[in-house]
C-alpha cells in the first residue's frame, strides 16, 4: 500500500506534468483537452517510454490524491453503478448521434428525436456530464465534448459502451449468484452471463444466435485489444522473418486483424485464419483485396483436433484467457498431432504480474479483465506460474520453460516442446 502524503503526491503530479507539457510543446502537439475537436487519444507514442512513464505517474498520483482527500467513507460510496445506466441509455437510444458534432440541441429537441421523456433525457445527460460526456453551454442546451463525439464517429467505441452495459454489466450482476450455484465451475455455460441470459449455453453460443449482438461484441473486444498495451504492435515481437515463406495458422483469429497486419509486413507469409463459421464468413469480406490471396479463412472449432498439419506457426492471440484451464489443456492437446519438426506455437495474451509491479491504473485494468473472464466464461487471466502449470498439464514431459523477456506490458516467453524426436517451440508474446 502506498503511504505517500497529499503534498508528496502533489509534487509527483507537478513534476511529471511538467515533463509531459514540455514534450508536447516541443513537438507542437496539442495539450490534453475534452474540447469537441481535441485528439481522441493520448498523443504520447509508444517510442517515448519515459514520457509514458510520467503519464502513468500522473494518473496514479491524481487518482490516489483524490481518494486520499475523499477519505475512506466517501471513497467507498463513490463506487456506484449509475454511470452504467446513463451510458446504456445514451447508446441504446442513440442520443449522441441526435446532436450535431459542432452544433447544439435542447433537451426538448433531443427527447423528441429519440422518442424519450424530456425529464429522463435531462437526468441522464446531466449525469453523463459529470463524467465529461456532453456539456451544457447554456441552461437546457446540450453540446458535444471529445468523449461524446467518439460515440458518434467511432463505431468501435459506441459498441464498447453498448456491449459493456448490455452484456457485461448484466453478466456481472449475476456472477456471484453463479458462484453460489456452480461453485468452482470451469464450464463456460455455468456463468453470470448464462444466468443473466436465462440460458444453458456459453457466451459465444448465445451471441452467435444474434448477429447484431455478435457484431457489437466483436467490435467492442477489438476496441479493447487495440488499446495501450494490447494493440497489434505486439504481434511483431516474434521473429516472423525466420519463416519468410512459411504458413501461419491463426487459431481463433476472428476477422483476421492480426494476419492482415502481418501480411502487410511480411509478403512471403501465407495465413489461414480459423474461427466459427459465421465469424470467418464476415472476416473474408474484410481483408484488403491485395492481401486476399495470402489470407485464407477456414471454419474450425479449436476444441477439436487441428486439421491443418505441418504449418510453420500456430498463432493464438487473446484465446487462452477466454477459457478455463480444463479447456486450455484440451486446446493444446488438440494441436499436438499437427506439429511438424520445428513448428512454433506463438501465444499473444495477458500476464498478471506481481501486485504493485505495474502502475495501479494499469493493474486495475488487468484485474478487471480477470473478473470479466470469470463472469463471461469461467475463464481467467494468468500469472507466469499459471502459464507454466498450464503447459505442464497439457504435456508435462515435453514442455519446458526456456526463456522470458519483458517488453512493456507484453511478455515474450519462449518454451520448448519436445514431441518424441520432434522439437517445436512455443513463443509467448
KOLFI-751195 format. One record per residue (C-alpha): x, y, z; residue number from 1. Coordinates in Angstrom, 2 decimals. Layout:
REM KOLFI-751195
<east X | north Y | up Z | num NUM>
...
REM end
This chain:
REM KOLFI-751195
<east 0.00 | north 0.00 | up 0.00 | num 1>
<east 1.34 | north 3.43 | up -0.98 | num 2>
<east 1.59 | north 5.76 | up 2.03 | num 3>
<east 2.53 | north 8.95 | up 0.16 | num 4>
<east 1.18 | north 12.14 | up 1.70 | num 5>
<east -1.00 | north 14.64 | up -0.12 | num 6>
<east 1.93 | north 17.02 | up -0.58 | num 7>
<east 4.18 | north 14.24 | up -1.92 | num 8>
<east 1.50 | north 13.25 | up -4.41 | num 9>
<east 1.08 | north 16.88 | up -5.48 | num 10>
<east 4.83 | north 17.06 | up -6.17 | num 11>
<east 4.71 | north 13.90 | up -8.28 | num 12>
<east 1.85 | north 15.39 | up -10.27 | num 13>
<east 3.60 | north 18.72 | up -10.75 | num 14>
<east 6.99 | north 17.31 | up -11.78 | num 15>
<east 5.65 | north 14.76 | up -14.23 | num 16>
<east 3.01 | north 17.06 | up -15.70 | num 17>
<east 5.82 | north 19.49 | up -16.49 | num 18>
<east 7.69 | north 16.70 | up -18.35 | num 19>
<east 4.61 | north 15.86 | up -20.41 | num 20>
<east 3.84 | north 19.51 | up -21.17 | num 21>
<east 7.42 | north 20.16 | up -22.30 | num 22>
<east 7.33 | north 17.07 | up -24.53 | num 23>
<east 4.05 | north 18.06 | up -26.20 | num 24>
<east 5.03 | north 21.73 | up -26.56 | num 25>
<east 8.47 | north 20.99 | up -28.03 | num 26>
<east 6.83 | north 18.87 | up -30.74 | num 27>
<east 3.98 | north 21.24 | up -31.46 | num 28>
<east 1.41 | north 18.73 | up -30.18 | num 29>
<east -1.94 | north 19.70 | up -28.71 | num 30>
<east -2.44 | north 19.84 | up -24.96 | num 31>
<east -4.85 | north 17.29 | up -23.42 | num 32>
<east -8.45 | north 18.53 | up -23.64 | num 33>
<east -12.07 | north 17.42 | up -23.78 | num 34>
<east -12.89 | north 20.10 | up -26.34 | num 35>
<east -15.00 | north 18.61 | up -29.10 | num 36>
<east -12.12 | north 18.94 | up -31.61 | num 37>
<east -9.42 | north 17.62 | up -29.28 | num 38>
<east -7.45 | north 14.45 | up -30.19 | num 39>
<east -9.37 | north 11.38 | up -29.12 | num 40>
<east -6.41 | north 9.50 | up -27.64 | num 41>
<east -3.12 | north 10.09 | up -25.89 | num 42>
<east -0.57 | north 11.91 | up -28.05 | num 43>
<east 2.36 | north 10.10 | up -26.42 | num 44>
<east 3.73 | north 7.50 | up -28.87 | num 45>
<east 4.97 | north 4.06 | up -27.89 | num 46>
<east 8.57 | north 5.07 | up -28.68 | num 47>
<east 8.60 | north 7.63 | up -25.84 | num 48>
<east 8.70 | north 5.32 | up -22.79 | num 49>
<east 9.99 | north 7.99 | up -20.37 | num 50>
<east 7.04 | north 10.26 | up -21.15 | num 51>
<east 4.60 | north 7.35 | up -20.94 | num 52>
<east 6.06 | north 6.56 | up -17.50 | num 53>
<east 5.48 | north 10.20 | up -16.50 | num 54>
<east 1.91 | north 9.97 | up -17.78 | num 55>
<east 1.28 | north 6.83 | up -15.70 | num 56>
<east 2.80 | north 8.51 | up -12.64 | num 57>
<east 0.44 | north 11.48 | up -13.00 | num 58>
<east -2.62 | north 9.27 | up -13.49 | num 59>
<east -1.77 | north 7.14 | up -10.46 | num 60>
<east -0.95 | north 10.10 | up -8.25 | num 61>
<east -4.06 | north 12.08 | up -9.18 | num 62>
<east -6.30 | north 9.09 | up -8.52 | num 63>
<east -4.57 | north 8.42 | up -5.21 | num 64>
<east -4.76 | north 12.07 | up -4.19 | num 65>
<east -8.48 | north 12.13 | up -4.99 | num 66>
<east -9.10 | north 9.00 | up -2.93 | num 67>
<east -6.98 | north 10.30 | up -0.06 | num 68>
<east -8.89 | north 13.57 | up 0.12 | num 69>
<east -12.26 | north 11.81 | up -0.15 | num 70>
<east -11.50 | north 9.70 | up 2.91 | num 71>
<east -12.50 | north 6.04 | up 3.44 | num 72>
<east -16.27 | north 6.55 | up 3.71 | num 73>
<east -16.79 | north 8.84 | up 0.71 | num 74>
<east -14.30 | north 6.73 | up -1.23 | num 75>
<east -16.39 | north 3.58 | up -0.72 | num 76>
<east -19.57 | north 5.46 | up -1.55 | num 77>
<east -18.05 | north 6.58 | up -4.87 | num 78>
<east -18.39 | north 3.03 | up -6.25 | num 79>
<east -21.78 | north 3.34 | up -7.93 | num 80>
<east -23.44 | north 1.73 | up -10.91 | num 81>
<east -25.23 | north 4.88 | up -12.06 | num 82>
<east -22.77 | north 5.78 | up -14.80 | num 83>
<east -23.56 | north 2.44 | up -16.46 | num 84>
<east -27.24 | north 3.41 | up -16.55 | num 85>
<east -26.61 | north 6.76 | up -18.20 | num 86>
<east -24.16 | north 5.28 | up -20.72 | num 87>
<east -26.51 | north 2.43 | up -21.56 | num 88>
<east -29.32 | north 4.90 | up -22.25 | num 89>
<east -27.11 | north 7.19 | up -24.37 | num 90>
<east -26.08 | north 4.34 | up -26.67 | num 91>
<east -29.37 | north 2.40 | up -26.64 | num 92>
<east -31.41 | north 5.47 | up -27.63 | num 93>
<east -28.70 | north 6.88 | up -29.94 | num 94>
<east -28.69 | north 10.16 | up -28.09 | num 95>
<east -25.16 | north 11.11 | up -29.17 | num 96>
<east -25.98 | north 10.80 | up -32.86 | num 97>
<east -29.03 | north 13.03 | up -32.45 | num 98>
<east -26.78 | north 16.03 | up -31.65 | num 99>
<east -24.69 | north 17.70 | up -34.40 | num 100>
<east -20.94 | north 17.42 | up -33.72 | num 101>
<east -20.40 | north 21.19 | up -33.82 | num 102>
<east -23.98 | north 22.13 | up -33.06 | num 103>
<east -26.35 | north 22.22 | up -30.12 | num 104>
<east -29.73 | north 20.80 | up -29.19 | num 105>
<east -32.13 | north 21.45 | up -26.38 | num 106>
<east -33.28 | north 18.73 | up -24.02 | num 107>
<east -36.72 | north 19.10 | up -25.62 | num 108>
<east -35.38 | north 18.54 | up -29.14 | num 109>
<east -33.30 | north 15.53 | up -28.05 | num 110>
<east -36.31 | north 13.97 | up -26.33 | num 111>
<east -38.42 | north 14.40 | up -29.46 | num 112>
<east -35.81 | north 12.97 | up -31.84 | num 113>
<east -35.12 | north 9.96 | up -29.58 | num 114>
<east -38.77 | north 9.38 | up -28.57 | num 115>
<east -37.99 | north 9.80 | up -24.88 | num 116>
<east -39.45 | north 11.64 | up -21.94 | num 117>
<east -37.75 | north 15.04 | up -21.60 | num 118>
<east -37.24 | north 14.70 | up -17.85 | num 119>
<east -35.46 | north 11.35 | up -18.37 | num 120>
<east -33.22 | north 12.87 | up -21.05 | num 121>
<east -32.26 | north 15.74 | up -18.75 | num 122>
<east -31.47 | north 13.41 | up -15.84 | num 123>
<east -29.45 | north 11.01 | up -17.97 | num 124>
<east -27.40 | north 13.65 | up -19.77 | num 125>
<east -26.68 | north 15.79 | up -16.74 | num 126>
<east -25.37 | north 12.69 | up -15.01 | num 127>
<east -23.18 | north 11.88 | up -18.02 | num 128>
<east -21.89 | north 15.45 | up -17.99 | num 129>
<east -20.31 | north 14.82 | up -14.58 | num 130>
<east -18.11 | north 12.32 | up -16.46 | num 131>
<east -17.28 | north 14.91 | up -19.18 | num 132>
<east -19.59 | north 13.23 | up -21.66 | num 133>
<east -21.54 | north 16.15 | up -23.25 | num 134>
<east -21.73 | north 19.56 | up -21.61 | num 135>
<east -24.35 | north 22.27 | up -21.12 | num 136>
<east -23.08 | north 25.59 | up -22.58 | num 137>
<east -26.34 | north 27.28 | up -21.59 | num 138>
<east -29.20 | north 26.11 | up -19.46 | num 139>
<east -31.21 | north 23.48 | up -21.29 | num 140>
<east -28.79 | north 23.26 | up -24.23 | num 141>
<east -26.53 | north 20.25 | up -24.90 | num 142>
<east -23.30 | north 20.11 | up -26.93 | num 143>
<east -20.60 | north 17.53 | up -27.52 | num 144>
<east -17.27 | north 17.01 | up -25.79 | num 145>
<east -14.42 | north 14.99 | up -27.31 | num 146>
<east -15.69 | north 11.94 | up -25.41 | num 147>
<east -19.31 | north 12.13 | up -26.60 | num 148>
<east -18.10 | north 12.85 | up -30.14 | num 149>
<east -16.36 | north 9.47 | up -30.14 | num 150>
<east -19.72 | north 7.78 | up -29.59 | num 151>
<east -20.86 | north 9.30 | up -32.89 | num 152>
<east -17.79 | north 8.82 | up -35.06 | num 153>
<east -16.10 | north 5.70 | up -33.67 | num 154>
<east -18.34 | north 2.65 | up -34.07 | num 155>
<east -15.96 | north 0.51 | up -32.02 | num 156>
<east -16.22 | north 2.82 | up -29.02 | num 157>
<east -20.01 | north 3.00 | up -29.36 | num 158>
<east -20.10 | north -0.79 | up -29.47 | num 159>
<east -17.72 | north -0.94 | up -26.48 | num 160>
<east -20.19 | north 1.07 | up -24.39 | num 161>
<east -23.15 | north -0.93 | up -25.74 | num 162>
<east -21.56 | north -4.30 | up -25.03 | num 163>
<east -20.28 | north -3.15 | up -21.63 | num 164>
<east -23.74 | north -2.08 | up -20.48 | num 165>
<east -26.00 | north -4.57 | up -22.29 | num 166>
<east -23.76 | north -7.64 | up -21.95 | num 167>
<east -21.01 | north -7.28 | up -19.34 | num 168>
<east -22.98 | north -5.31 | up -16.77 | num 169>
<east -25.82 | north -7.81 | up -16.88 | num 170>
<east -23.39 | north -10.73 | up -16.58 | num 171>
<east -21.52 | north -9.09 | up -13.69 | num 172>
<east -24.74 | north -8.63 | up -11.73 | num 173>
<east -25.32 | north -12.41 | up -11.80 | num 174>
<east -21.75 | north -13.67 | up -11.34 | num 175>
<east -21.89 | north -14.07 | up -7.56 | num 176>
<east -25.16 | north -15.98 | up -7.99 | num 177>
<east -23.38 | north -18.26 | up -10.48 | num 178>
<east -20.55 | north -18.80 | up -8.00 | num 179>
<east -23.13 | north -19.92 | up -5.42 | num 180>
<east -25.00 | north -22.13 | up -7.87 | num 181>
<east -21.90 | north -23.64 | up -9.54 | num 182>
<east -19.02 | north -23.46 | up -7.01 | num 183>
<east -15.59 | north -23.76 | up -8.63 | num 184>
<east -17.03 | north -24.41 | up -12.09 | num 185>
<east -14.77 | north -24.36 | up -15.16 | num 186>
<east -17.70 | north -24.72 | up -17.54 | num 187>
<east -18.41 | north -21.80 | up -19.91 | num 188>
<east -22.18 | north -22.21 | up -19.59 | num 189>
<east -22.30 | north -22.00 | up -15.77 | num 190>
<east -21.62 | north -18.28 | up -15.52 | num 191>
<east -23.14 | north -14.95 | up -14.63 | num 192>
<east -23.66 | north -14.38 | up -18.36 | num 193>
<east -25.61 | north -17.61 | up -18.71 | num 194>
<east -27.85 | north -16.80 | up -15.75 | num 195>
<east -28.40 | north -13.23 | up -16.99 | num 196>
<east -29.49 | north -14.63 | up -20.36 | num 197>
<east -31.57 | north -17.43 | up -18.84 | num 198>
<east -29.50 | north -19.87 | up -20.91 | num 199>
<east -27.54 | north -23.08 | up -20.55 | num 200>
<east -25.18 | north -22.06 | up -23.37 | num 201>
<east -21.81 | north -20.27 | up -23.38 | num 202>
<east -21.41 | north -16.60 | up -24.22 | num 203>
<east -20.18 | north -17.41 | up -27.73 | num 204>
<east -23.11 | north -19.73 | up -28.41 | num 205>
<east -25.61 | north -17.16 | up -27.16 | num 206>
<east -24.09 | north -14.31 | up -29.16 | num 207>
<east -23.82 | north -16.41 | up -32.33 | num 208>
<east -27.62 | north -16.63 | up -32.39 | num 209>
<east -27.97 | north -12.85 | up -32.72 | num 210>
<east -25.89 | north -11.19 | up -35.45 | num 211>
<east -26.32 | north -7.69 | up -34.00 | num 212>
<east -25.08 | north -8.72 | up -30.57 | num 213>
<east -22.27 | north -10.81 | up -32.04 | num 214>
<east -21.01 | north -7.99 | up -34.27 | num 215>
<east -21.24 | north -5.43 | up -31.46 | num 216>
<east -19.38 | north -7.69 | up -29.03 | num 217>
<east -16.67 | north -8.40 | up -31.60 | num 218>
<east -16.20 | north -4.68 | up -32.26 | num 219>
<east -16.05 | north -4.00 | up -28.53 | num 220>
<east -13.35 | north -6.59 | up -27.98 | num 221>
<east -11.41 | north -5.23 | up -30.95 | num 222>
<east -11.54 | north -1.74 | up -29.41 | num 223>
<east -10.18 | north -3.09 | up -26.14 | num 224>
<east -7.38 | north -5.19 | up -27.60 | num 225>
<east -6.18 | north -2.33 | up -29.79 | num 226>
<east -5.68 | north -0.05 | up -26.76 | num 227>
<east -2.41 | north 0.77 | up -25.00 | num 228>
<east -0.56 | north -2.42 | up -24.08 | num 229>
<east -2.96 | north -4.62 | up -26.03 | num 230>
<east -2.66 | north -3.38 | up -29.59 | num 231>
<east -1.41 | north -5.17 | up -32.66 | num 232>
<east 2.15 | north -3.84 | up -32.39 | num 233>
<east 2.97 | north -6.72 | up -30.04 | num 234>
<east 2.47 | north -9.35 | up -32.74 | num 235>
<east 5.81 | north -8.12 | up -34.13 | num 236>
<east 7.61 | north -9.48 | up -31.06 | num 237>
<east 8.04 | north -12.83 | up -32.78 | num 238>
<east 10.83 | north -13.12 | up -35.43 | num 239>
<east 8.50 | north -13.68 | up -38.40 | num 240>
<east 11.32 | north -13.19 | up -40.89 | num 241>
<east 12.71 | north -16.58 | up -39.86 | num 242>
<east 9.76 | north -18.24 | up -41.65 | num 243>
<east 9.69 | north -15.85 | up -44.61 | num 244>
<east 7.93 | north -18.33 | up -46.93 | num 245>
<east 6.03 | north -20.24 | up -44.28 | num 246>
<east 2.41 | north -20.86 | up -43.34 | num 247>
<east 0.79 | north -19.35 | up -40.25 | num 248>
<east -2.43 | north -20.74 | up -38.80 | num 249>
<east -4.23 | north -18.07 | up -36.76 | num 250>
<east -6.33 | north -20.22 | up -34.42 | num 251>
<east -9.46 | north -18.37 | up -33.29 | num 252>
<east -8.31 | north -15.44 | up -35.43 | num 253>
<east -11.70 | north -13.71 | up -35.72 | num 254>
<east -11.79 | north -11.43 | up -38.79 | num 255>
<east -8.05 | north -11.77 | up -39.40 | num 256>
<east -6.97 | north -8.41 | up -37.94 | num 257>
<east -3.56 | north -9.70 | up -36.83 | num 258>
<east -2.91 | north -11.60 | up -40.05 | num 259>
<east -3.79 | north -8.56 | up -42.13 | num 260>
<east -1.11 | north -6.57 | up -40.29 | num 261>
<east 1.46 | north -9.34 | up -40.59 | num 262>
<east 0.69 | north -9.98 | up -44.26 | num 263>
<east 1.35 | north -6.31 | up -44.99 | num 264>
<east 4.77 | north -6.50 | up -43.34 | num 265>
<east 5.89 | north -9.98 | up -44.47 | num 266>
<east 4.96 | north -10.59 | up -48.13 | num 267>
<east 6.31 | north -14.14 | up -48.17 | num 268>
<east 3.97 | north -15.49 | up -45.48 | num 269>
<east 0.70 | north -17.32 | up -46.10 | num 270>
<east -2.06 | north -17.24 | up -43.48 | num 271>
<east -5.01 | north -19.45 | up -42.58 | num 272>
<east -7.48 | north -17.80 | up -40.20 | num 273>
<east -9.64 | north -20.24 | up -38.25 | num 274>
<east -12.80 | north -19.41 | up -36.32 | num 275>
<east -16.50 | north -20.26 | up -36.14 | num 276>
<east -18.37 | north -20.36 | up -39.48 | num 277>
<east -20.29 | north -17.08 | up -39.02 | num 278>
<east -17.12 | north -15.27 | up -37.95 | num 279>
<east -14.89 | north -16.34 | up -40.84 | num 280>
<east -17.67 | north -15.60 | up -43.33 | num 281>
<east -17.59 | north -11.95 | up -42.28 | num 282>
<east -13.81 | north -11.91 | up -41.98 | num 283>
<east -13.27 | north -12.99 | up -45.57 | num 284>
<east -15.04 | north -9.83 | up -46.72 | num 285>
<east -12.94 | north -7.52 | up -44.55 | num 286>
<east -9.46 | north -8.35 | up -45.88 | num 287>
<east -7.92 | north -5.86 | up -48.35 | num 288>
<east -8.09 | north -7.20 | up -51.91 | num 289>
<east -4.31 | north -7.06 | up -52.38 | num 290>
<east -3.84 | north -9.45 | up -49.42 | num 291>
<east -6.74 | north -11.82 | up -50.03 | num 292>
<east -4.65 | north -14.35 | up -51.99 | num 293>
<east -2.41 | north -14.90 | up -48.96 | num 294>
<east -5.09 | north -14.89 | up -46.23 | num 295>
<east -7.44 | north -17.86 | up -46.30 | num 296>
<east -10.39 | north -18.30 | up -43.93 | num 297>
<east -11.44 | north -21.67 | up -42.58 | num 298>
<east -14.21 | north -22.74 | up -40.21 | num 299>
<east -12.73 | north -24.70 | up -37.30 | num 300>
<east -13.58 | north -25.39 | up -33.66 | num 301>
<east -10.30 | north -25.40 | up -31.73 | num 302>
<east -11.86 | north -27.68 | up -29.11 | num 303>
<east -11.47 | north -30.35 | up -31.81 | num 304>
<east -8.26 | north -31.70 | up -33.37 | num 305>
<east -6.33 | north -29.26 | up -35.57 | num 306>
<east -6.92 | north -30.23 | up -39.25 | num 307>
<east -4.04 | north -28.20 | up -40.75 | num 308>
<east -0.93 | north -30.32 | up -40.45 | num 309>
<east 2.70 | north -29.27 | up -40.76 | num 310>
<east 2.23 | north -25.48 | up -40.64 | num 311>
<east 5.21 | north -23.41 | up -39.54 | num 312>
<east 3.37 | north -21.39 | up -36.88 | num 313>
<east 0.14 | north -21.87 | up -34.93 | num 314>
<east -0.82 | north -18.44 | up -33.59 | num 315>
<east -3.12 | north -17.83 | up -30.58 | num 316>
<east -3.93 | north -14.16 | up -29.94 | num 317>
<east -6.18 | north -13.48 | up -26.92 | num 318>
<east -7.53 | north -17.03 | up -26.95 | num 319>
<east -6.40 | north -18.78 | up -23.78 | num 320>
<east -7.65 | north -16.09 | up -21.41 | num 321>
<east -11.14 | north -16.85 | up -22.73 | num 322>
<east -11.03 | north -20.41 | up -21.42 | num 323>
<east -10.64 | north -22.17 | up -18.09 | num 324>
<east -7.62 | north -24.44 | up -17.53 | num 325>
<east -9.67 | north -27.51 | up -18.40 | num 326>
<east -10.35 | north -26.27 | up -21.93 | num 327>
<east -6.95 | north -24.63 | up -22.49 | num 328>
<east -5.34 | north -28.02 | up -21.88 | num 329>
<east -7.75 | north -29.53 | up -24.39 | num 330>
<east -6.90 | north -26.85 | up -26.98 | num 331>
<east -3.17 | north -27.53 | up -26.61 | num 332>
<east -3.56 | north -31.29 | up -26.79 | num 333>
<east -5.71 | north -30.93 | up -29.94 | num 334>
<east -2.78 | north -29.16 | up -31.56 | num 335>
<east -0.06 | north -31.71 | up -30.82 | num 336>
<east -0.80 | north -34.18 | up -33.67 | num 337>
<east -0.48 | north -31.36 | up -36.24 | num 338>
<east 3.03 | north -30.22 | up -35.23 | num 339>
<east 5.95 | north -30.91 | up -37.50 | num 340>
<east 9.65 | north -30.75 | up -36.72 | num 341>
<east 10.49 | north -27.16 | up -35.84 | num 342>
<east 6.93 | north -25.84 | up -35.83 | num 343>
<east 6.16 | north -22.96 | up -33.46 | num 344>
<east 3.19 | north -22.15 | up -31.26 | num 345>
<east 3.02 | north -18.37 | up -30.82 | num 346>
<east 0.86 | north -17.03 | up -28.00 | num 347>
<east -0.11 | north -13.37 | up -27.54 | num 348>
<east -2.02 | north -12.98 | up -24.28 | num 349>
<east -2.07 | north -11.33 | up -20.87 | num 350>
<east 0.28 | north -11.98 | up -17.97 | num 351>
<east -0.79 | north -10.96 | up -14.47 | num 352>
<east 2.26 | north -9.54 | up -12.75 | num 353>
<east 3.06 | north -9.41 | up -9.06 | num 354>
<east 0.76 | north -6.83 | up -7.37 | num 355>
<east 2.33 | north -3.38 | up -7.37 | num 356>
<east 4.57 | north -4.06 | up -10.40 | num 357>
<east 2.50 | north -2.00 | up -12.85 | num 358>
<east 1.10 | north 1.49 | up -12.34 | num 359>
<east -2.07 | north 0.99 | up -10.31 | num 360>
<east -4.45 | north 2.18 | up -13.04 | num 361>
<east -2.98 | north -0.35 | up -15.47 | num 362>
<east -3.07 | north -3.14 | up -12.92 | num 363>
<east -6.70 | north -2.30 | up -12.19 | num 364>
<east -7.45 | north -2.71 | up -15.89 | num 365>
<east -5.90 | north -6.18 | up -15.95 | num 366>
<east -7.61 | north -7.24 | up -12.72 | num 367>
<east -10.92 | north -6.00 | up -14.12 | num 368>
<east -10.36 | north -8.10 | up -17.22 | num 369>
<east -9.73 | north -11.09 | up -14.96 | num 370>
<east -13.18 | north -10.64 | up -13.39 | num 371>
<east -14.74 | north -10.11 | up -16.82 | num 372>
<east -13.39 | north -13.50 | up -17.86 | num 373>
<east -14.99 | north -15.01 | up -14.76 | num 374>
<east -18.41 | north -13.53 | up -15.49 | num 375>
<east -18.39 | north -14.49 | up -19.17 | num 376>
<east -16.67 | north -17.87 | up -19.44 | num 377>
<east -15.43 | north -19.05 | up -16.03 | num 378>
<east -12.02 | north -18.34 | up -17.54 | num 379>
<east -9.21 | north -16.16 | up -16.22 | num 380>
<east -6.05 | north -14.15 | up -16.71 | num 381>
<east -2.88 | north -15.96 | up -15.59 | num 382>
<east 0.34 | north -15.26 | up -13.75 | num 383>
<east 3.58 | north -16.70 | up -15.13 | num 384>
<east 3.35 | north -19.65 | up -12.75 | num 385>
<east -0.17 | north -20.35 | up -14.02 | num 386>
<east 1.05 | north -20.46 | up -17.62 | num 387>
<east 3.84 | north -22.84 | up -16.64 | num 388>
<east 1.37 | north -25.14 | up -14.88 | num 389>
<east -0.98 | north -25.00 | up -17.86 | num 390>
<east 1.61 | north -26.22 | up -20.37 | num 391>
<east 2.88 | north -28.82 | up -17.92 | num 392>
<east -0.64 | north -30.15 | up -17.53 | num 393>
<east -1.02 | north -30.37 | up -21.31 | num 394>
<east 2.17 | north -32.42 | up -21.65 | num 395>
<east 4.49 | north -32.37 | up -18.64 | num 396>
<east 7.26 | north -34.47 | up -20.14 | num 397>
<east 7.56 | north -32.47 | up -23.37 | num 398>
<east 7.00 | north -28.86 | up -22.38 | num 399>
<east 9.71 | north -26.78 | up -20.73 | num 400>
<east 10.11 | north -23.07 | up -19.89 | num 401>
<east 13.14 | north -21.81 | up -21.77 | num 402>
<east 13.25 | north -18.00 | up -21.65 | num 403>
<east 11.23 | north -14.96 | up -20.63 | num 404>
<east 11.72 | north -11.33 | up -21.58 | num 405>
<east 9.56 | north -8.39 | up -20.51 | num 406>
<east 8.57 | north -5.75 | up -23.08 | num 407>
<east 6.38 | north -3.03 | up -21.65 | num 408>
<east 3.02 | north -4.59 | up -20.90 | num 409>
<east 3.69 | north -7.54 | up -23.19 | num 410>
<east 5.87 | north -10.50 | up -22.46 | num 411>
<east 7.78 | north -12.93 | up -24.60 | num 412>
<east 8.05 | north -16.37 | up -23.11 | num 413>
<east 9.91 | north -18.99 | up -25.08 | num 414>
<east 9.21 | north -22.62 | up -24.34 | num 415>
<east 10.45 | north -25.80 | up -25.90 | num 416>
<east 8.00 | north -28.60 | up -26.60 | num 417>
<east 9.53 | north -31.97 | up -27.34 | num 418>
<east 7.36 | north -34.48 | up -29.15 | num 419>
<east 9.34 | north -37.70 | up -29.37 | num 420>
<east 12.11 | north -36.73 | up -31.81 | num 421>
<east 10.32 | north -33.54 | up -32.84 | num 422>
<east 11.29 | north -30.19 | up -31.35 | num 423>
<east 8.61 | north -27.49 | up -31.59 | num 424>
<east 8.96 | north -24.10 | up -29.99 | num 425>
<east 6.23 | north -22.25 | up -28.13 | num 426>
<east 6.59 | north -18.48 | up -28.00 | num 427>
<east 4.54 | north -16.39 | up -25.62 | num 428>
<east 4.36 | north -12.75 | up -26.76 | num 429>
REM end
